[in-house]
């Protein structure tokens, strides 16, 4: 999908984009990857909390498939926000509330400290001003609340090799729609200003496990399953997306 401005998304290209997103599920969402991850960390971090009452905000809801998956896992207090409404009437029932806002410039339309969990599945790299959105997430999260987000893993071996060959990152070429890059330093200076890291997860591209080399990679990952250091090393090398599990500081950092 090419990059579109806000005006194109909400006006001249609106119907075209609605058709593209009406049934879309990104790689993070497929096979319940994102929903299972949220379910796991909700249990770990809020062990005594009622899952059905845990307030979740999904940024960039698109077709609402992620909210449907969360509902199947027992989450019932889900709210969503996107630049436009791409939800079918059926999908709207998965949300307790859905609102429209430009995450680059509009305040996220809920009060301070309202949510237990905020998710952003490959949303920040598409925003013209992701840093405004990050500050808004910090505002609407309760102290100790979770911010779970995914970004392209620009330091994977595949991404670095692509950059060396083409002078650009594979996910940020001129025909794509990723426009905000989070290098480790940028991430530390912006996102980690407000949140502490709980865990790092990686999503893998299925194509990385095809062919002879791919089968070898799968064997190595399976072999290193019980060695967190080794598995972390190989995951960092071959991961497609980084998934950050972050927790809002319980006291303001000065």
N, C-alpha and C positions, 0 to 999 in steps of 0.2 A: 504494500500500500504506500503510495507516495505521500510526501508531506503536504498538508493543507493548512492554511491560515485559519484563525477562528472564524473570519467572515465567510470563507469558503465552506467550512464545516457546517455553519448554521444558516447559510443562505444559498449561494450559487451551486454548491456541490452537495447540498443537504440530502437529497433523495438518493443520490449515488452512494453516499457514505452510510446512510441508513440501511440500504440493501447489503452493503459489505459487512456491517456489524450486527445485523439483526439475528444472525445465528452463529456469530463468531466466538470461538474459544481459543485463546492463545495457548502456547505450549505449557505454561505454568498451570493452566486450568485443566488440561486434558488428563484423563485417567485419575482424577481426584487428587492430583499431586498437591495443589495449593490447599484444598479443603482439608486433606488429611494432615498437612503440616500445621495448619491453624488449630485443628482439633488436638494434636499432640501437645503443642505448646500451651494451649489453654489449660489442659489438664496438668501440665508440669508447673506452670506459674500460678494458676488460680485453682489449686487443688481442692479447695473447699467451696468454690463458687458453683452455682447452678448454671450449667451450660445454656439452658433455655433462656436464662435471664441475662447472660453476658451480652453487653451492648457492643455490637460490631458495626463499624462503618467501612464500606468498600468504596474506595476511590476509583473512578473509571469503570463503572459497572458493565458497560457495553450491553451484551444481550441478557445478562443476569444469570448465566449458567453457574457461575461460582456461588452465588447466593442460593441457588437451588441445591447445589451439592452440600453447602453448609447446613441447609435445612434438613437434608436427609441424615446428617450426622447429629442432629439434635439442637442446632442453633435456631432460635426463633425470634431473636431481638436484633434483626439486621436492618441497617439503613444504608442507602446508597446515594451517590452523587456522580453526575457526569455532565459533560458540556452540552449534551442533548439527550433526548429520550429515545433510546434504542430498544426499549423493553416492550414485549408483546403483552397483551392483557393477561395472558397466563403467567408470564414472568413477574408481573407486578405483585402477584400474591406472595412471592418469596420475601418481599420487603415490608417492614413495618412502616417505612417512610422512604420516599425517593424524591430527590430534589435536583434541580439543574443549577450548575454554577461553573464558572471558568476557574479552574484550580490554579491558574497562573496569576490571577488578579482578584478574584472574588473571595471574601471570607467563606470558609466552609460553614454552611448555615445551621450550626448547632452550638449550644452554649459551651463555655469553658468547662473542661474536666468532665465531659459528658460520657465519653466512650471508654470501654475497657480495652478494646482492640481496634486498631485501624489497619487496613490492608491496602496495598498499592501494587498491583501486579503489572510490572513494566509500564508504569504510568509516568514516573518522574522523568525518564529520558525523552518523553514526547512533549513535555511542557516547555514553553518559552521562558517561564520563570519558576523553576521547580523549588527555588529557595523560599519563595513566598509560601508555597504549599507546605514545605517542611515546617515552617514556623506555625502555620495553621494547625497542622497535625499535633504539634507540641501543645498548642492551646486547647484543643478539644479532647485530648487524652487525659485521663485521670493520672495522678502521680502513681508510678509503678505500672501503668498500662503498657500494652505491647503495640509496637509499630512493626509490621511485617511487610517487607517490600522486596521487589526483585529489580535488578538492573543487569544489562549485558555484562558478561565477564570479559572485559577488554584485555586482561592479562593472561588468558588461557593460551596454550601453545598455538591452537588454531588461529586465534585472533592476532597474536603477535606475528605469526608467520604470514598471515594475510597482509598485515600492515607493512611488513618488510618488502613484500612483493609489489603492493599497490600504492603505498604511501597514504593509506586511509584505513580506518577500521571497518570490518565487514558489515557491521550493523549500522554504520553511520555514513554510508556512501550516498551520493547525490540523488539517487532514485528511491531512497528509503525515507522513513519518517521519524527516525531517532535524531534528536537535535541537541540534547543536553548530555554531556559526557561527565561521568563521575570517576575520575582517577582516585587512587587511594588518598592522596593529599586533599583533594576537593571534598571527598566524602568525610574525612576526619574533620576538616574545618567547618563544614556545614551541618551535616546530619548528626555526627557524633558530638556536636556542641550541646545538643539537647537530649541525647539518648545514650545509654550504655549498651554495649553489645552483649546479647545473651547467647547467640549461636550464629554460625554461618552454615548455610546449606547450599548445595549446588544442584541445579537441574541439568541433565545431560541431554544432548541431541541424539536421538536414536541412530542417526547416521554415523555417529562416532563408534558404534559397535557393529558395523557391517564389515564384511571382508575379513581377511586373515588378521590384520592389525586390530580391527574392532573386536574380534573374538578374544584376542590376547588381552586387550584392555578390560573386557568384561571379566575374564578370568582373574586378572590382577585385582580388580575392585572387590570381587567376591572373596579372594584369598586374603585381602587386607581388612576384611569386614570387622574383625575383632581387635584390630590395631588402629586406634583412632589417629595416631600420628601419621602412619603410612597412608591410611585411607584419605586423610586430609590432604596429604601431599598430592596423591594421584587425582583426587577430586578437583583440586585447584588447577592442576595441569589440564584436565579434560572437560571441566564444567562449561556449560553453555551460558547459563545465567547464575549470578550470585543471588542468594536469598538471605537477606539480613533479618535476623530476629532481634529486635531492639526493645529496650524497656525505658520508659520515661523516668528521669531522675525523680526521686521522691522529694528532694529539696533542690531549690534553685542553685545552679552552679555559677559561681562568681569568679 
